[in-house]
Amino acid sequence: PNGNLSVYRDNRMFIPATDTIEWSVPYGKPPIQIFKNLSCALPENNNGVCLNKSAQTYYNDYTAGEGNICDIWSTENFWCGNLTSGGWAFEDKFMSTEGRRQLPVGMRFNQSTTSGQRISAWESRISDEGLLFILHDQGWCMTMNRIASADENGYDLQDAARIDFEFGGFQGANVNRLADKDAVNNQPITTGSYYFDGIFDELDATHEWYFNKTTGVLYFIPDADTAAPPNLNNT
């Protein structure tokens, strides 16, 4: 996750966004609103931080939201406010106006593609250790999502081609934008490419490793030219 995203993307290490049929997003109650006018024209702001944007007075108002649909953030969040401005604020506002958080909580992949067929063939348990890293469609942020447990219908790779998330999505600054009105894929939001991590079935190349936190077993594929196995004394 700390690597150069452009390197991974340009070297085809990501699954194309078009290989996904749908990204699902949560709906709920709008967040509780917090409002403060930060204008320097107000006497009560003279002793603290104040803003004086004569041309863009809406930047003088600080709003934030917390709770309800914004409960994935532990504290109040500027992007959950109903007067946010700049950047992708017109998309973030849907959290406060409609209770829609445009961060995916699940996806349906296309089983007819090469990557979709490969995902459908996974036989190991992919929850708990399994993660899905999703790029913003413009590539400037990435969210990390933990795959939900199959015991709670968290995923169905063969029949429904569905994978749900139980944690994550809050690492990026903003939400994703809505898909175009007539878009076929990636409804109801548009995201970028993505990749999986922590999938036992994909342990198939030298220097790759997988740790099963349930059994405590560490799997590692050493280099074929290495005479001795790696030093695992500290494991």
N, C-alpha and C positions, 0 to 999 in steps of 0.2 A: 504493500500500500504506500510505501514511501519512495517508490521508484519513479522514474521519469515517465509520466503517462504518455507522452508523445512517442517515446521509444516503444512501449508496449503496444500502443495503438497502431503505429506504423508498421510494426513487425507481425501484425495479424495475430497477436496474442489474445485479443478480445473476440468475443462472439458478436457478430453484427446485430445491431438493434432490430433489423428487419427479420431476424430469425425468431422474434417474439411476436405472438399474436396479440397479446393484451397484457397491460400492467394494471393491477387493481389498486385503488386508493381508498383510504378510510373516510367515512362521513360521520359526523357527530355534532355535538353542541358547539357553538362558537366559543372562543376563549373569553375569560373574564378580562375586561379592558382596564388598562391603566393609562391615564392621560395627565400630561403636565405641559403647560405652556412655558417654554424656555426663553421667551422674548426678553431682550435686555430692556425693553420699555417698561417692564413690570418692576416696581420697586423691590418686591420680595426676591428678585433674582440678582440684585446688584451685588450681593455678597457671595455669590456662588457662580456656577457655570451658567452662561447665558448665550443666546444666539441672536444675531441681528442680520437677518437675510432680507434686505429691503426688496430685492427683486423676486425672491422666492420665499415668501412669508410662511408657507406651509412647512418649511424645514425648522421653523421655530417651535413647532409642536412636537413633543415627544409622546409617542404612544407605544404600548406594548400589550401583550396578552399572555395569559397563563391559564393552565388547566384545560379541562375538556379535550377538544381535538388537538390542543397543543401540549398534551401531557407527556409527550416524549422528551420535552425539554424540562429540566428539573427546576428552572427558574423562569421568570418573565422573559419573553422573547420579543425583540423589536419587530420581527417579521410577522408576528401574530397580531400586531396592532391594526386598527382600522384606518389609520391615517399615514401609513408608511409611504415613503416616497423614494424614488431613485431605483436604479437597478431593475430587478424583476418584481418590484413591489405590486404591480397590477395583478400578478399571479398569486403572490403571497396573500393578498387581501381576501381571497376566497376563503381562507381559514376563518376570518372574522365575520365575513358577510354571509357565507353559506355553510360553514362548518365542514369544509372539504379541505383535507390536507393532501397536497399534490406530491406526496412522497410514497413510493410503492410499498404495499404490504403483501404483495404476491404477484405472480406472473403465470401466464400460460405460454409455453414455447411451441414452436412449429415442428411437429414430428416428421414432416416431410423433408426437412433440410438435413444436411450431413451432421451438424451439431445436435439437432433435435433427435435424430436416430441414436446418436451416441449417448445422450442423456437418458433416453428411454431404456437403454440397455444396462444402466447402472443397477447393481444388485445389492450393494452394501447399504447400510443405514446412512443417510446423508444428513440427518438432523444433528443438532448439538455441535459437532465439529464442522459441519458444512457452512460455508459463507458464500454470499453473492455480492460482488463488488460492481456497482453500477455507475457508469459515467453520466454526468449531465450531457445532454445532447450537443452542447457547445464545448464540452471537454474541460471546463474550468473548475469542476469539483466532482467528488466521487463519494458515494455513500456506501456503507458496509452493512450488510444485513445477515442475521443468523437464520438459517433455515429451520422452520418449525418442525415439531416432532410428528412422525408418521402415525404414532399412536393416537394423536388428536386430529387426524386427517390433515396433517400439515403439508403432505405432498402425495401426489399420485402420478408417477412417471409414465405408466403404461397407458391407462385409459383416458384420464382427463388431461394429461400433460400439464399438470398444475403444481406449482411450488409456492408455498406461503412462507412468510417471514414472521418470527416471533420477537425480534429485537433488532434495533438499529434504525438507520435512516436519518438520524439527527446530526450526522457529522458534517454535512454540507451547510453552507450559509443560507441558501434559499431553497425553495421548492422547485419542482420541474414545471415546465409550461404545458398548457393544455395542447392536445393534438389538434391539428387542423380540423375544421368542421367535417370535411369529407374524407378524412384519413381512414385507411383500412386497418393498419397495424398500430400497435402501441396506444390503444384507447384505454382510459380517457386522457392519458398524458403522453408526452413525447420524452423518451429518454435516449441516452446514447448506447454504446456497446457495453458489454459486461463480461465478467469472467467468474468462474467458480474457484473456491479454495477449500482445502480440507475434505476432498472427496477420495475415499480409499480406492475406488475403481480406476482412478486416474494415476495411480502409483505405477508408472510404467517406464521410467527413464532413470538413468544413473544420476546419483546425487539428489534424487527426490526422497522425501521422507513423509511419514504420516504418523501421528500420535493419536491413539484411541484413548481418550480420557476416561472412558467407562471401564476398560480392562486394564489400563496402565501400560499397554504394550506400544513400544516405539518401533516402527518399520522404517528401514532405510535400504536403498539400493546403492551399493558401493560401485566405484569405478571398476570395470572388468580387468583393468591392468594393475590394480592395487593388490599386492601379494597378501597383505595382512588386512583384517577388518579394521574399521575405525575404532579409536579409543573411546569406549563407552563406560569407562569407570565411574563417571559422575552421573550416570543415568540410573 
